[in-house]
Amino acid sequence: MSDQVWLSQLQQHRAIAVIRAPKMIWGEKMALAVASGGMGLIEITWNSDRAPELISQLRTDLPDCIIGTGTLFNVQQLKEAITAGAQFLFTPHTDPEMIRIAVSENIPIIPGALTPTEIVTAWTQGASCVKVFPVQAVGGTSYIQSLQAPLGHIPLIPTGGVTLENAKDFLQVGAVAVGLSGELFPKKWVLEENWLAIAKQAKNLIRRLN
């Protein structure tokens, strides 16, 4: 997927559901729930149970969604994720070699960065977008807004502190999309296997963003 196509998908969907699944079957149900709620971008963190298998399964189960992965720490994990069929790649940090490999495979990569220097470094090395993480620790929406004047040409995806209540605020101050995890998948609901509540939460998010 080219960066242009990836950016158009981000602009269309505006939010990424980030799934950390302690059990593969839960991960599958979590993904099906948010998809039924209208979300089209789903990230399976690499530290989920049987992440490669789950990504491959969801590519089959949810052909209309884009299934990626995140929390990739090194080149080996990145290569395994590509083999598993991940359609986009998030990392918590900026690794030039990981970016180079993803670019060569034509798979969008979104490295994590926080300071302006880190954000620009990731972008100039070939990142498709930059994940600003953890955004809430440095001011939340006000931080994203303050980056727009000098770095408005770099598409930013804030994570870590994004909620149903503030997700649209991040988009309004310049973020291209947002990533949500705990807000969509409260631990209590997952443990109770309350997939209907998760689907309703996803639908609520989509309603708030429109």
N, C-alpha and C positions, 0 to 999 in steps of 0.2 A: 504494500500500500504506500503510495507516494505521500510526501508531507502535505501536498495540496489536498489530497483526498482526506487525509487524517484531520486536517484543520477544518475542512467542511463538515466532517462528522462531529467534531467538537462543537462547532457553531450550531449544528442542528440539535444535538442532544444536551449540551451544556453541563451535564453532570456524569460522573463516573462512579459506579457502585464498586467499592473496594471490599472484597470478601476475604476474610481470614477464617478458614474453616478447620476446626480441630478434627472433624470427621469428613471424609469425602462425600458421603451421602448428604450431610448437612450442607456442604458447599454447593452441591447440585441443586438442592431444594431452595437455598438462598438465592441462587442465580435465577432459577425458574420463577421465584416469587417477584423479584424486582423487574424481571422481564415482563411478567404479566401486568405489573404496575406501570409499564410504559418506558422503562429504561433500556437503552440500546448499547451502552458501553459498560462492560463488566471486566473488572480486574481481579484476578485470582492471585493472592500473594504467594510467593514461592515457598513460604514456610507453612502453607496450608497442607493438610493431609493429602498425600499423593497428588501434589499439584500438577505434574505433567499429565497424569491420567485424567484428572478433572478437566483440565483445559481442553484436551482432546475430545472428551465426552461432550463438553458444552459446545464445542464447534459443531458437533452433530445435532445435539438437542436444540440449539438456538441459532439456526442458520441466519436469522435476520439480525442477530446481535453481533457486535464486535467484541471478541474475547481476547484480553491481554493478560499480562502478568506484571507483578511488581515485587519490590523488596529483593531485587537481584543485586548481589554483592560482588560478583566476580565474573570473569569471562566464561568460566566453565558453566556456571548457572545460566548465563545468557545464551550460550550455545544450546544447552539442554532445553531452554524455554522455546527457542526458535524451532528446534526439532519437534517439540510437542505441539507446535502450531500456534503459538502466541502471536497475535496480530499487532500488538503494541507492547512496549517494554518500559517499565518504570524502574528507576534505581534511586536509592536514598541519598546518593552522592554523585559526584562527577568523575568518571573514569574515562580518559581519552580512548583507551583501547576498546572498551565496551561500546562507546559511541561509534568508533570507526567500523567495528564489525556490523553493528546494526545498520549503519548507513550503507555498507557494501551489500547487505542482504535486502535493502529497500524496506526495512521495517522501522516504523516510527519509534524513536527512543526519547524518553522524557527523564533526564537526570534530575536529581534533587540538588537544590542550591538555596542559599539564604541571602547572602550579602550581594550587593550590586556586582562586585568583582566576580564572585562565584557564578552569578547568573550570566554575565557577559562571557565568561570563560566557557561555560557549557554551551552557550549559543554559538560562539565562534568556532567551537570544535565540531559542530554539525548537529546539535540537538534539534529535534523536531519542535519541541516546546521545552519549557523548563518548569519543573515542579518546585514551588516555593514552600518549603517545609522546614520546621513546623511554623506555620504562618501566625498562629495565635500568640505564640511566644514573643513575637516582635511587633505586635500592634494590630494584627488582623487586617480588616479592610483598609484601615488608614495606611498601613504599610504598602499594600498593593497600589493604593491610590498615589502614594508618594513616589513610587517607582515609574509611574506612567510618563512623566515629563522627559526623563533621560532615557528610559528603556521601553517606551511604548511600542516599539517595533518588534519586541520579543514577546511571543505568546506565553502567558504565565498561567499555571494551574495550581492554585493554592490548595494545600491539604493540611490536616492537623489542626483542628479547631473549626472546621466548617460545619455548620448546623443547618437544619431546615429553616430556622429563622433568619440566618445571615447569608445563606447561599446566594440569594439574588443580589444582596448588597455587594458581594465580591464581583459579580458579573457587571454590575452597574459602575463600579470604579475601575474596570478595565481587564479583569481576568477573562480568559477565553473560555474557561470551564472550571469546575470545582470537583474535588474528590471527597466522597463521604464514606465512612466505614461504620463506626459505632452508632451514628445517628440512624442509619438505615437498619442496622442489625443489633438492636439491644440484646445483651447477653441473655437476659431473662426470656425473651421471645425465642431465641435460638435453642436454649435448653428445653423450653416447652414445645419446641417444634411448631411454633405458631406462625406458619408461613403466610396465612391470610393477613395477619397484622403487618407483616413485613411488606407484602404486596400493597396494602393500603398506605403504608408509610411512603413507599416509592411513588405511588400515585399522587400523594399529597405534595411530595417534593416537586414533581413535574408540574402540578397545578400552580405551585408558588413561583416557579421559574418562568411561567408563561404570562 
